[in-house]
Structure formats: structure tokens, C-alpha cells
Amino acid sequence: MTAGYEIHKMADVTELHQAAALGDYDLVSEILKKGLHDPNHKDIDWNDRTALHWAAAKGQSDTVKLLVEYGARPCLRTDIGWTPAHFAAESGKLSVLRSLHYLHAPIDATDIHGDSPRRIAEIYGHKECVKFLET
């Protein structure tokens, strides 16, 4: 593999993170279709977040589903143990929590401090998310 290919491949991964962080479903879809990415790449500059973490935080249920279709693993954790469900709970994104549950993603895992997504939703006052995560 040439160095040029490696740089191009990494640029696409960064582009995937950026598109997910912007909540741009069409751009995420376009990048995934290229096939030069790793949807599970952890961005070390952002605490090991994957594109799926970003999509969950932004409340992009359709993007979450798309990323999982293309092999994104919803069980991957950041450096402090947050799953995509933690990010959805922090920002009160109930639709994403429902999507993650539907996709059989872990929605009750604890981080390195022992906090579950339900606890994170409680801390941030997202009552609907708390109610959903209790059932």
C-alpha cells in the first residue's frame, strides 16, 4: 500500500467523522459508499469517538442506522467508556436511544465512572430519555 493511499484513506475517515458531526446524512452516505473508510475508526483527537458517537450525539437516527448498516459497531467506547447511547442520553436524543435499542446496541453499559446512559440522562434532566431507559 502506498503512502498516498494511506493519507487518502485517513482523510476519508476524518471526512466521515466531520460529516457525522455535522449531521449530514447525504454526505455520510456518499462517504460510506466509497468504501475507503473504516466506520469504526476512533478519532484520538476527540477522545476516541467514532462517527457513530458523533451521529448519536447529534440526534441523527437515520445516520446511526446507516452507519450500523455499513459495519459501525455500537458497542465501541470512548476513552472514558462512553457508548453512542451515552452521547444520545447526554443530549436528550430519545429517537437515537430508540434506534440503538432497536439495533440491539448496548444502552445500559456503564462508563469508567460507573455512569450508565440512564444516569447521564438524569444528570442532564432529560426525563423522557430516563423514562425510556428505565423500561
N, CA and C atoms as an extended XYZ file, in Angstrom:
405
Properties=species:S:1:pos:R:3:atomname:S:1:resname:S:1:resid:I:1 pbc="F F F"
N         0.848       -1.168        0.000 N   MET     1
C         0.000        0.000        0.000 CA  MET     1
C         0.899        1.238        0.000 C   MET     1
N         0.576        2.195       -0.835 N   THR     2
C         1.411        3.388       -0.931 CA  THR     2
C         1.018        4.416        0.126 C   THR     2
N         1.951        5.302        0.412 N   ALA     3
C         1.695        6.347        1.408 CA  ALA     3
C         0.553        7.253        0.963 C   ALA     3
N         0.464        7.525       -0.321 N   GLY     4
C        -0.615        8.363       -0.840 CA  GLY     4
C        -1.980        7.763       -0.563 C   GLY     4
N        -2.083        6.456       -0.715 N   TYR     5
C        -3.346        5.781       -0.439 CA  TYR     5
C        -3.696        5.880        1.036 C   TYR     5
N        -2.680        5.682        1.908 N   GLU     6
C        -2.913        5.769        3.353 CA  GLU     6
C        -3.434        7.143        3.735 C   GLU     6
N        -2.805        8.194        3.210 N   ILE     7
C        -3.235        9.557        3.516 CA  ILE     7
C        -4.649        9.778        3.017 C   ILE     7
N        -4.936        9.323        1.788 N   HIS     8
C        -6.280        9.482        1.224 CA  HIS     8
C        -7.301        8.722        2.071 C   HIS     8
N        -6.947        7.512        2.487 N   LYS     9
C        -7.855        6.708        3.294 CA  LYS     9
C        -8.133        7.393        4.627 C   LYS     9
N        -7.104        7.904        5.289 N   MET    10
C        -7.291        8.582        6.566 CA  MET    10
C        -8.102        9.866        6.392 C   MET    10
N        -7.886       10.568        5.265 N   ALA    11
C        -8.654       11.789        5.008 CA  ALA    11
C       -10.144       11.453        4.901 C   ALA    11
N       -10.460       10.332        4.281 N   ASP    12
C       -11.861        9.920        4.167 CA  ASP    12
C       -12.460        9.613        5.525 C   ASP    12
N       -11.667        8.982        6.408 N   VAL    13
C       -12.169        8.668        7.741 CA  VAL    13
C       -12.460        9.963        8.495 C   VAL    13
N       -11.531       10.907        8.444 N   THR    14
C       -11.745       12.197        9.088 CA  THR    14
C       -12.968       12.875        8.487 C   THR    14
N       -13.113       12.783        7.187 N   GLU    15
C       -14.266       13.340        6.494 CA  GLU    15
C       -15.554       12.679        6.998 C   GLU    15
N       -15.498       11.385        7.260 N   LEU    16
C       -16.663       10.668        7.785 CA  LEU    16
C       -17.028       11.197        9.175 C   LEU    16
N       -16.031       11.379       10.029 N   HIS    17
C       -16.276       11.947       11.362 CA  HIS    17
C       -16.902       13.342       11.246 C   HIS    17
N       -16.340       14.152       10.363 N   GLN    18
C       -16.837       15.514       10.199 CA  GLN    18
C       -18.274       15.524        9.692 C   GLN    18
N       -18.567       14.674        8.723 N   ALA    19
C       -19.925       14.613        8.166 CA  ALA    19
C       -20.921       14.170        9.232 C   ALA    19
N       -20.530       13.187       10.049 N   ALA    20
C       -21.414       12.717       11.123 CA  ALA    20
C       -21.601       13.808       12.176 C   ALA    20
N       -20.517       14.516       12.505 N   ALA    21
C       -20.592       15.589       13.499 CA  ALA    21
C       -21.481       16.734       13.009 C   ALA    21
N       -21.505       16.953       11.701 N   LEU    22
C       -22.360       17.992       11.125 CA  LEU    22
C       -23.809       17.526       10.974 C   LEU    22
N       -24.027       16.215       11.113 N   GLY    23
C       -25.371       15.682       10.940 CA  GLY    23
C       -25.792       15.627        9.481 C   GLY    23
N       -24.819       15.475        8.578 N   ASP    24
C       -25.091       15.479        7.133 CA  ASP    24
C       -25.248       14.045        6.612 C   ASP    24
N       -26.494       13.558        6.634 N   TYR    25
C       -26.801       12.184        6.230 CA  TYR    25
C       -26.313       11.895        4.808 C   TYR    25
N       -26.595       12.797        3.874 N   ASP    26
C       -26.230       12.561        2.474 CA  ASP    26
C       -24.722       12.435        2.301 C   ASP    26
N       -23.968       13.279        2.985 N   LEU    27
C       -22.513       13.216        2.884 CA  LEU    27
C       -21.978       11.940        3.541 C   LEU    27
N       -22.543       11.569        4.692 N   VAL    28
C       -22.142       10.315        5.349 CA  VAL    28
C       -22.391        9.149        4.400 C   VAL    28
N       -23.559        9.129        3.778 N   SER    29
C       -23.919        8.060        2.840 CA  SER    29
C       -22.935        8.002        1.671 C   SER    29
N       -22.618        9.155        1.117 N   GLU    30
C       -21.682        9.238       -0.013 CA  GLU    30
C       -20.306        8.703        0.382 C   GLU    30
N       -19.824        9.084        1.559 N   ILE    31
C       -18.509        8.639        2.040 CA  ILE    31
C       -18.515        7.125        2.269 C   ILE    31
N       -19.568        6.610        2.877 N   LEU    32
C       -19.643        5.171        3.139 CA  LEU    32
C       -19.679        4.366        1.845 C   LEU    32
N       -20.365        4.874        0.842 N   LYS    33
C       -20.457        4.169       -0.444 CA  LYS    33
C       -19.118        4.080       -1.154 C   LYS    33
N       -18.206        5.022       -0.880 N   LYS    34
C       -16.864        4.984       -1.476 CA  LYS    34
C       -16.110        3.733       -1.034 C   LYS    34
N       -16.363        3.294        0.210 N   GLY    35
C       -15.734        2.088        0.715 CA  GLY    35
C       -14.280        2.248        1.136 C   GLY    35
N       -13.776        3.455        1.207 N   LEU    36
C       -12.378        3.679        1.584 CA  LEU    36
C       -12.251        4.108        3.040 C   LEU    36
N       -13.179        3.725        3.848 N   HIS    37
C       -13.270        4.198        5.222 CA  HIS    37
C       -13.244        3.019        6.190 C   HIS    37
N       -13.129        3.355        7.426 N   ASP    38
C       -13.374        2.395        8.489 CA  ASP    38
C       -14.384        3.070        9.412 C   ASP    38
N       -15.650        2.642        9.368 N   PRO    39
C       -16.653        3.303       10.197 CA  PRO    39
C       -16.395        3.140       11.697 C   PRO    39
N       -15.448        2.295       12.059 N   ASN    40
C       -15.120        2.079       13.465 CA  ASN    40
C       -13.836        2.782       13.895 C   ASN    40
N       -13.294        3.613       13.018 N   HIS    41
C       -12.070        4.351       13.346 CA  HIS    41
C       -12.331        5.289       14.514 C   HIS    41
N       -11.452        5.240       15.502 N   LYS    42
C       -11.570        6.116       16.671 CA  LYS    42
C       -10.701        7.350       16.471 C   LYS    42
N       -11.302        8.507       16.599 N   ASP    43
C       -10.601        9.769       16.439 CA  ASP    43
C        -9.902       10.112       17.757 C   ASP    43
N        -8.578        9.937       17.802 N   ILE    44
C        -7.841       10.151       19.044 CA  ILE    44
C        -7.861       11.622       19.468 C   ILE    44
N        -8.055       12.530       18.524 N   ASP    45
C        -8.139       13.950       18.868 CA  ASP    45
C        -9.450       14.298       19.564 C   ASP    45
N       -10.433       13.409       19.477 N   TRP    46
C       -11.736       13.625       20.111 CA  TRP    46
C       -12.063       12.466       21.045 C   TRP    46
N       -11.101       12.076       21.875 N   ASN    47
C       -11.314       11.082       22.937 CA  ASN    47
C       -11.788        9.731       22.419 C   ASN    47
N       -11.311        9.328       21.260 N   ASP    48
C       -11.629        8.014       20.667 CA  ASP    48
C       -13.082        7.903       20.178 C   ASP    48
N       -13.686        9.018       19.824 N   ARG    49
C       -15.045        8.961       19.266 CA  ARG    49
C       -15.023        8.382       17.858 C   ARG    49
N       -16.046        7.602       17.565 N   THR    50
C       -16.264        7.114       16.205 CA  THR    50
C       -17.320        8.010       15.541 C   THR    50
N       -17.516        7.811       14.259 N   ALA    51
C       -18.571        8.554       13.556 CA  ALA    51
C       -19.937        8.256       14.184 C   ALA    51
N       -20.119        7.037       14.678 N   LEU    52
C       -21.383        6.655       15.311 CA  LEU    52
C       -21.620        7.441       16.599 C   LEU    52
N       -20.565        7.690       17.374 N   HIS    53
C       -20.696        8.522       18.577 CA  HIS    53
C       -21.192        9.918       18.197 C   HIS    53
N       -20.608       10.479       17.130 N   TRP    54
C       -20.999       11.816       16.683 CA  TRP    54
C       -22.452       11.839       16.231 C   TRP    54
N       -22.849       10.864       15.430 N   ALA    55
C       -24.225       10.829       14.926 CA  ALA    55
C       -25.220       10.702       16.080 C   ALA    55
N       -24.876        9.892       17.074 N   ALA    56
C       -25.756        9.722       18.239 CA  ALA    56
C       -25.880       11.028       19.016 C   ALA    56
N       -24.769       11.714       19.204 N   ALA    57
C       -24.771       12.978       19.948 CA  ALA    57
C       -25.604       14.041       19.242 C   ALA    57
N       -25.606       13.999       17.919 N   LYS    58
C       -26.331       14.999       17.136 CA  LYS    58
C       -27.796       14.640       16.931 C   LYS    58
N       -28.198       13.457       17.403 N   GLY    59
C       -29.605       13.067       17.280 CA  GLY    59
C       -29.993       12.597       15.899 C   GLY    59
N       -29.046       12.091       15.158 N   GLN    60
C       -29.278       11.675       13.769 CA  GLN    60
C       -29.597       10.184       13.684 C   GLN    60
N       -30.843        9.827       13.958 N   SER    61
C       -31.249        8.414       13.971 CA  SER    61
C       -30.993        7.716       12.645 C   SER    61
N       -31.313        8.392       11.548 N   ASP    62
C       -31.109        7.774       10.234 CA  ASP    62
C       -29.630        7.535        9.952 C   ASP    62
N       -28.799        8.464       10.360 N   THR    63
C       -27.352        8.314       10.169 CA  THR    63
C       -26.821        7.193       11.051 C   THR    63
N       -27.341        7.085       12.275 N   VAL    64
C       -26.962        5.986       13.169 CA  VAL    64
C       -27.268        4.650       12.489 C   VAL    64
N       -28.470        4.495       11.961 N   LYS    65
C       -28.861        3.250       11.284 CA  LYS    65
C       -27.964        2.978       10.082 C   LYS    65
N       -27.689        4.018        9.293 N   LEU    66
C       -26.849        3.871        8.107 CA  LEU    66
C       -25.443        3.409        8.488 C   LEU    66
N       -24.850        4.046        9.487 N   LEU    67
C       -23.510        3.660        9.919 CA  LEU    67
C       -23.469        2.205       10.377 C   LEU    67
N       -24.481        1.777       11.127 N   VAL    68
C       -24.535        0.384       11.582 CA  VAL    68
C       -24.682       -0.557       10.386 C   VAL    68
N       -25.487       -0.178        9.397 N   GLU    69
C       -25.622       -0.982        8.162 CA  GLU    69
C       -24.263       -1.184        7.496 C   GLU    69
N       -23.406       -0.171        7.573 N   TYR    70
C       -22.088       -0.235        6.951 CA  TYR    70
C       -21.012       -0.763        7.892 C   TYR    70
N       -21.416       -1.352        9.002 N   GLY    71
C       -20.463       -2.046        9.862 CA  GLY    71
C       -20.009       -1.311       11.104 C   GLY    71
N       -20.558       -0.130       11.374 N   ALA    72
C       -20.188        0.569       12.607 CA  ALA    72
C       -20.677       -0.246       13.800 C   ALA    72
N       -19.820       -0.405       14.781 N   ARG    73
C       -20.140       -1.229       15.949 CA  ARG    73
C       -20.612       -0.338       17.103 C   ARG    73
N       -21.879       -0.447       17.494 N   PRO    74
C       -22.418        0.417       18.543 CA  PRO    74
C       -21.907        0.103       19.949 C   PRO    74
N       -21.096       -0.929       20.088 N   CYS    75
C       -20.546       -1.270       21.402 CA  CYS    75
C       -19.205       -0.581       21.657 C   CYS    75
N       -18.641        0.090       20.641 N   LEU    76
C       -17.336        0.732       20.823 CA  LEU    76
C       -17.450        1.897       21.797 C   LEU    76
N       -16.381        2.067       22.584 N   ARG    77
C       -16.380        3.057       23.662 CA  ARG    77
C       -15.296        4.109       23.445 C   ARG    77
N       -15.540        5.284       24.028 N   THR    78
C       -14.523        6.330       24.006 CA  THR    78
C       -13.491        6.035       25.092 C   THR    78
N       -12.551        6.946       25.267 N   ASP    79
C       -11.502        6.745       26.262 CA  ASP    79
C       -12.045        6.673       27.692 C   ASP    79
N       -13.229        7.235       27.956 N   ILE    80
C       -13.817        7.135       29.303 CA  ILE    80
C       -14.965        6.122       29.362 C   ILE    80
N       -15.113        5.349       28.282 N   GLY    81
C       -16.080        4.264       28.306 CA  GLY    81
C       -17.470        4.608       27.807 C   GLY    81
N       -17.623        5.766       27.161 N   TRP    82
C       -18.944        6.134       26.648 CA  TRP    82
C       -19.261        5.398       25.348 C   TRP    82
N       -20.480        4.884       25.286 N   THR    83
C       -21.016        4.273       24.068 CA  THR    83
C       -21.831        5.343       23.337 C   THR    83
N       -22.285        5.069       22.122 N   PRO    84
C       -23.184        6.024       21.455 CA  PRO    84
C       -24.414        6.357       22.312 C   PRO    84
N       -24.897        5.403       23.098 N   ALA    85
C       -26.065        5.653       23.949 CA  ALA    85
C       -25.776        6.723       25.002 C   ALA    85
N       -24.559        6.784       25.520 N   HIS    86
C       -24.203        7.832       26.481 CA  HIS    86
C       -24.346        9.218       25.842 C   HIS    86
N       -23.860        9.330       24.596 N   PHE    87
C       -23.937       10.618       23.894 CA  PHE    87
C       -25.381       11.005       23.599 C   PHE    87
N       -26.191       10.045       23.194 N   ALA    88
C       -27.606       10.318       22.930 CA  ALA    88
C       -28.311       10.743       24.219 C   ALA    88
N       -27.985       10.087       25.317 N   ALA    89
C       -28.600       10.415       26.607 CA  ALA    89
C       -28.172       11.803       27.079 C   ALA    89
N       -26.901       12.133       26.878 N   GLU    90
C       -26.386       13.443       27.304 CA  GLU    90
C       -27.121       14.580       26.595 C   GLU    90
N       -27.405       14.384       25.306 N   SER    91
C       -28.044       15.454       24.541 CA  SER    91
C       -29.558       15.273       24.419 C   SER    91
N       -30.112       14.290       25.136 N   GLY    92
C       -31.565       14.127       25.161 CA  GLY    92
C       -32.165       13.649       23.851 C   GLY    92
N       -31.453       12.817       23.136 N   LYS    93
C       -31.895       12.346       21.817 CA  LYS    93
C       -32.622       11.003       21.942 C   LYS    93
N       -33.886       11.081       22.322 N   LEU    94
C       -34.708        9.890       22.545 CA  LEU    94
C       -34.823        9.028       21.294 C   LEU    94
N       -34.974        9.652       20.124 N   SER    95
C       -35.114        8.873       18.882 CA  SER    95
C       -33.873        8.022       18.625 C   SER    95
N       -32.705        8.557       18.976 N   VAL    96
C       -31.464        7.792       18.794 CA  VAL    96
C       -31.411        6.636       19.791 C   VAL    96
N       -31.807        6.890       21.027 N   LEU    97
C       -31.833        5.804       22.021 CA  LEU    97
C       -32.767        4.690       21.562 C   LEU    97
N       -33.916        5.052       21.019 N   ARG    98
C       -34.841        4.039       20.492 CA  ARG    98
C       -34.214        3.270       19.341 C   ARG    98
N       -33.535        3.988       18.445 N   SER    99
C       -32.872        3.330       17.308 CA  SER    99
C       -31.786        2.379       17.787 C   SER    99
N       -30.988        2.819       18.737 N   LEU   100
C       -29.916        1.966       19.273 CA  LEU   100
C       -30.506        0.711       19.919 C   LEU   100
N       -31.586        0.885       20.658 N   HIS   101
C       -32.261       -0.261       21.283 CA  HIS   101
C       -32.761       -1.222       20.204 C   HIS   101
N       -33.379       -0.690       19.166 N   TYR   102
C       -33.878       -1.493       18.054 CA  TYR   102
C       -32.736       -2.260       17.367 C   TYR   102
N       -31.572       -1.633       17.303 N   LEU   103
C       -30.395       -2.251       16.659 CA  LEU   103
C       -29.633       -3.184       17.608 C   LEU   103
N       -30.196       -3.436       18.785 N   HIS   104
C       -29.594       -4.312       19.797 CA  HIS   104
C       -28.251       -3.789       20.293 C   HIS   104
N       -28.109       -2.470       20.317 N   ALA   105
C       -26.892       -1.845       20.836 CA  ALA   105
C       -26.981       -1.771       22.357 C   ALA   105
N       -25.835       -1.774       23.023 N   PRO   106
C       -25.867       -1.649       24.478 CA  PRO   106
C       -26.350       -0.249       24.879 C   PRO   106
N       -27.433       -0.195       25.656 N   ILE   107
C       -27.940        1.099       26.106 CA  ILE   107
C       -27.901        1.216       27.626 C   ILE   107
N       -27.268        0.240       28.272 N   ASP   108
C       -27.187        0.286       29.736 CA  ASP   108
C       -25.763        0.064       30.256 C   ASP   108
N       -24.782        0.117       29.370 N   ALA   109
C       -23.386       -0.082       29.772 CA  ALA   109
C       -22.918        1.098       30.626 C   ALA   109
N       -22.042        0.822       31.576 N   THR   110
C       -21.511        1.895       32.419 CA  THR   110
C       -20.133        2.331       31.919 C   THR   110
N       -19.834        3.608       32.149 N   ASP   111
C       -18.520        4.138       31.774 CA  ASP   111
C       -17.511        3.882       32.899 C   ASP   111
N       -16.320        4.444       32.796 N   ILE   112
C       -15.282        4.169       33.796 CA  ILE   112
C       -15.618        4.748       35.168 C   ILE   112
N       -16.587        5.639       35.220 N   HIS   113
C       -17.031        6.223       36.490 CA  HIS   113
C       -18.263        5.504       37.042 C   HIS   113
N       -18.744        4.492       36.312 N   GLY   114
C       -19.918        3.749       36.749 CA  GLY   114
C       -21.242        4.351       36.298 C   GLY   114
N       -21.194        5.357       35.416 N   ASP   115
C       -22.417        6.015       34.951 CA  ASP   115
C       -22.969        5.349       33.692 C   ASP   115
N       -24.246        5.005       33.744 N   SER   116
C       -24.949        4.442       32.598 CA  SER   116
C       -25.575        5.579       31.792 C   SER   116
N       -26.021        5.305       30.570 N   PRO   117
C       -26.754        6.333       29.826 CA  PRO   117
C       -27.959        6.871       30.616 C   PRO   117
N       -28.644        6.006       31.359 N   ARG   118
C       -29.783        6.464       32.161 CA  ARG   118
C       -29.322        7.511       33.174 C   ARG   118
N       -28.199        7.261       33.830 N   ARG   119
C       -27.669        8.212       34.815 CA  ARG   119
C       -27.273        9.525       34.143 C   ARG   119
N       -26.675        9.435       32.966 N   ILE   120
C       -26.285       10.638       32.225 CA  ILE   120
C       -27.534       11.452       31.871 C   ILE   120
N       -28.596       10.776       31.417 N   ALA   121
C       -29.850       11.463       31.096 CA  ALA   121
C       -30.429       12.136       32.346 C   ALA   121
N       -30.323       11.476       33.486 N   GLU   122
C       -30.787       12.065       34.752 CA  GLU   122
C       -30.011       13.341       35.074 C   GLU   122
N       -28.695       13.267       34.955 N   ILE   123
C       -27.829       14.407       35.268 CA  ILE   123
C       -28.208       15.624       34.424 C   ILE   123
N       -28.514       15.387       33.154 N   TYR   124
C       -28.818       16.482       32.238 CA  TYR   124
C       -30.311       16.816       32.171 C   TYR   124
N       -31.114       16.137       32.986 N   GLY   125
C       -32.526       16.477       33.088 CA  GLY   125
C       -33.396       16.073       31.908 C   GLY   125
N       -32.999       15.022       31.205 N   HIS   126
C       -33.786       14.555       30.057 CA  HIS   126
C       -34.745       13.454       30.519 C   HIS   126
N       -35.890       13.878       31.043 N   LYS   127
C       -36.843       12.971       31.683 CA  LYS   127
C       -37.382       11.882       30.762 C   LYS   127
N       -37.674       12.221       29.510 N   GLU   128
C       -38.197       11.226       28.567 CA  GLU   128
C       -37.152       10.124       28.313 C   GLU   128
N       -35.896       10.529       28.204 N   CYS   129
C       -34.825        9.550       27.994 CA  CYS   129
C       -34.685        8.649       29.220 C   CYS   129
N       -34.735        9.252       30.404 N   VAL   130
C       -34.654        8.479       31.643 CA  VAL   130
C       -35.772        7.446       31.692 C   VAL   130
N       -36.984        7.895       31.397 N   LYS   131
C       -38.157        7.001       31.424 CA  LYS   131
C       -37.968        5.838       30.450 C   LYS   131
N       -37.503        6.146       29.234 N   PHE   132
C       -37.279        5.099       28.237 CA  PHE   132
C       -36.193        4.122       28.703 C   PHE   132
N       -35.123        4.638       29.259 N   LEU   133
C       -34.005        3.792       29.675 CA  LEU   133
C       -34.313        2.979       30.934 C   LEU   133
N       -35.338        3.335       31.673 N   GLU   134
C       -35.747        2.562       32.845 CA  GLU   134
C       -36.527        1.320       32.470 C   GLU   134
N       -37.158        1.315       31.302 N   THR   135
C       -38.009        0.174       30.912 CA  THR   135
C       -37.229       -0.935       30.262 C   THR   135
